[in-house]
Amino acid sequence: MSGRDADAVSKIVETVARTAPEIRGGLAGRRRKADEENPSGETQLAADVWADELLERRLAAIDGVSQYASEERAEIVECGDSGGYSVAVDPLDGSSNLKSNNSMGTILGVYDAELPAKGRDLVAAAYVLYGPITTMVVAREGEVTEYVIESEDGELAERRAVREDLALPDDPTVYGFGGRVPDWTDRFAAYARDIETELKLRYGGAMIGDVNQVLTYGGVFAYPELESRPEGKLRLQFECNPIAYIVESAGGGSSNGGGSILDADPDGLHDRTPVYVGNAELIERLESMF
C-alpha cells in the first residue's frame, strides 16, 4: 500500500455499512423507472439514482477520498483530497430484482490509483447483500470477513462479525451462469455441460446473491462471453474487480477467460468483461477448456 491514510479505508467501509440500512429502508418507494439510462444503456430505477446520490455525498466527504465513480453516472467525481483513494461502487447490484422482490445489494471497490484502474490496485473490496437479513462481506489485506448489519429505525445499530477468515469450502456445491443459453459460445457451453453434471444450479439474477452462494457453499459463478456480446455484460471497475478481489482473498480464483480478472488492463471507466469466479480448480478447468 502507498503512504496514503490507511484509516481512510476503514472509514469508507464503515460509511457503506452505515448507509446500507438507509438504502434498504428506502427501496420500497423507489421501484418506478427513472426515465433515464445509465452509461451502460440500462434503464435506471429511482432506487438506482437515489442510492448513487446518497453514497456519493457520504463517500466523497471522507478525508482521504480523491475520486468517486459509480455504475450509474458517466463521469468520475473529483473529491477534495487529490492524494487519496478512488472509490468505485455499484449502488444497487441487481436492481431489476426490485420488481420481483428478490435479492440485490451494493458493491464497493477501494483503489489505490486513479480510475479506471486494475484490480491489482484494490486495497479493499466489499459487498452488502440485502437478503432476508442484511450482511456485508469485506476483503482487506488478504482476509475476508462476513458481518451481519443490524439496524434500528433505518440506522446502523451494529456491524457484527459472524464469519472471520472466510474461505471457500473445499468441496464445491453450487453454480450459477448468466446469459441466455442459446447465446453462449460453444466453448462456454461445453464447460457448462461439464459443471452441471456435478453441481446444483443456484441463480437469482443479482451477482451479489449468486456469488454469496458460491462463497457459502463453494462452486462457480459466471456471466460469460456471449455470441452477441463477446466483451461480456458486467462492469470491470464496479462489479468484477471487487468481486474477484473478494473471491481470490477467500482462496478462490477469478478469470476473464484468459487470466485473473485482477490483471485486466481497463480502457475506460465503464468497460465490460466476461467474469468467472469460484473454487480455484473450477476456474483452472475453465481456462484449460478455453
N, C-alpha and C positions, 0 to 999 in steps of 0.2 A: 504494500500500500504506500501511496505517496505521503508527503508530510501534511496532508490535509487533516482537518479536525475529525478524528475517528468518532468522537462523541456525536457529531452531526448525523452519522449513520444511525445511531441509536434513536436520535430524535425523529428522523424520517420514519423509521419503522414504527415507533410509538405513535406518531401522528396518524399514520394509516390505521393502526389499531383503534385509536380513539375516534376516528372518523367512521369506522365500519358500522357501529350500531346506528349512527345517524343515517348512513346510506341505506342500510337495511330497513330502517323505520320509515324512510321516505319513498320506498318503491311503490307502495300500493296506489298512490295517487298520481303516478307518473308512467303509466303503461301506454299512453297515447303516443302516436308518432309526432315527431317534432317538425315535420315538413322540411327537413334538411338532410343532407348526406354528409357522412364523414369523408376524410380524404381517400378512403378505400372504395368509395362509391356505394356504401351501405346506408340504408335509411336509418336515421337516428331516432331513438325514442326520447321522450322528455327526460327519462331517468338517466340516459347516457350523458346528455348535456349538463344536467344538474350535478351529477356525481363528478364530472370532469371539472366543472367550475368550483365546486366545493374543495376538491383535492388540490387544485391549482392555488387557490387562496391560502390554504394552510401549509402546503409544502413549500411554496415559493417564499413564504415568510420566515422560513427557518434559516438562521445563520449557518453558512456552510453549504447552501444550495445555490448553484450557479445557473442551472438550466432546468426547466420543467417541460416535458413533452408528453403528449397523450395521443392515443389512437384516434381520439375524437376531434383533433384540431390539426390543421395543416402545418403550422409553423411552431418552432421552438419558442418558449417564453424565456427571455433572458432575465435572470433574477439579480438580486443585489450583490451577491458575493461572486465576483468574477473568478475567484480561485477555488471554488467549491465543487461539490459533486453534481452530477447530472442525474435527474430523476425522470424515469420513463414509466408511464402507467397505462394499463388498460382499465379504465374506471369501472366498467361493468362487462366483464367477460361473460358471453352467453346471454346478453340482454334479450335476445329473441325468445328466450325461455320465459320471460315475464308473462307473455300471453297465456302459456300453458302452466304457469306457476311451478316450473322446475328449477333446478339449482343453477346458480350463477355466482360470480364473485368479482374480486378486484385483484389485479396483478401489479406488482411493483418490482422495478429494477433500479438499483443504485450503481451508477457507473463512475469510475474514477477517470473520466475522459469526456471530451466534448462529444455530443451526439451529432450524427449517428456513430455508434461505437461497436467494437467487437464484444462478444460475450466474455472474452478473457479480461475485459476491463471492468467487469462487475465486481463489486466488493460485498454486495448483499443482494438478496432477492427474496420476495415473499409473495404469498397469495392469501387472500381471505376467501373462505368458502361460506356462502350464505345457504346452508343446508338446513336440516331440521334443527341443528344448533349452529352457531357461528364459530368457526375455527380459523386459525391463522397458522400457516406454515412458514417458517423463516429459515433461510440458509445464510450463514455467515462464517467466514474463516474455517470452512470445511466441515461445519457441523450443522445439522438440521434439527429444528425443534418445532413441535406442534403445540399450539396453545388453544385453549377454549376462551372465547371472548364472552364475558358475561356483562349484561347491561342493565341499567335501571333508568327508566324514563328516557330511553334513547341515548344514553350516555354510557361510556365505558365504566363499569364498576370494578372489573378485574380482568387481567390477562394472565391466565393460569396455565403453566406448562403441564401437559399431560403425556407427552412423549418426547424424551430427550435422546440425543444421538440417534435420531431416526435413520433407519436403513431399510432398503427394500428387502422383503423376505427372500430367502434363497430359493424357495420353490414357487415359481410364478403361477398365478391362478386365472387372471382376467386379461382380456384385451378389448380395445375399443378403436375402431377405424372409421374415419370420416370420409366424406365424399360419396358420390353415387357410384355404386359398384360398376355399372356399365362404362363409367368414365375413368376407372382405374387403368393404369398401364399394365401391360402383360406381366412385367417383372414384379410389380407390386401384387398383382392378383395371385401370382404363383406363391409369393411369400404368405399372403393372407390365407390361402388354402392350406398351407402347411401349419400355420398358427391355429386356425380354427378347429383342427383335429385334436389340439392339445389343451386349449384354454377355453374359458367361458366368456361369452360376449357380455360386455358392460359398456354401453354407450348412451350418453344422455344429452349430447348436443352442446355442452359447455366444456371447454378444455379443462378448466379447473376441476370440475366434478369428476371427469374421466381420469385425469392424472392423479387425483386424490385416491381413486380406486386402486390405481397401479401402485402408489406409494404404500397403501394399506395392505394389499394382498399380493403384490408382485405381479408382473406381467408387462404389457406393452401398449402404448397409445401411439396412434399415428394419424396425422392428416397428411396424406401422401401427395406426391406429384400426381397430376391428373392429365388425361389426354387434352382436355380443354384448357388446363391451367398448369403447365409443367413447373411453373415457379411456386406452386402451392397456394394456399389460401391465407394462412396465419402470418402475422407480422413478426419480423425478426426482433426488433427493438423492444416491443411492448409485451409480446407473448412468449415467443420461442426462446430467446436468450434467457430470460428469467427462469422459465420452467426447466430448460436444460441445465442451468446452474444448480437449481434445487435438486433435480434428479441425480446429476453427477455427484453432488455433495453427499447424497444419500447412498452412494456406492453403485449407482446405475450408470447407464450410458445414454448418449444422445447422438443423433445423426441427421444430416440433411440428405442422406443417400450416398455421400462421398467422404464423410468425416464428421467429427464433432461439430455441432451447431455453434459452439463457443468459438470456433476458429474461423467462422464465416466472416468475410470482409463485406461490410454494408456499402451499398452505393448511394442509398438515400434513406431518409428517416422512416418512410413507410414501406420499405422493402418487404416482400413476402418470401417465404421459404417452405419447402416440404419439411415436415418435422416427424421424427420417430424418437420416442423416449421410453425407457423401461429398464428391465434387467439387462445387464451388460451382455450376457450371452445371446439374448434375443436380438439385440442391436447388432452384435457381431454377425449373427446369422443373416440378418437383413443385408448388411454390407457385402457379405460373401455372395449373395444372390444378385446383387446389382452390378 
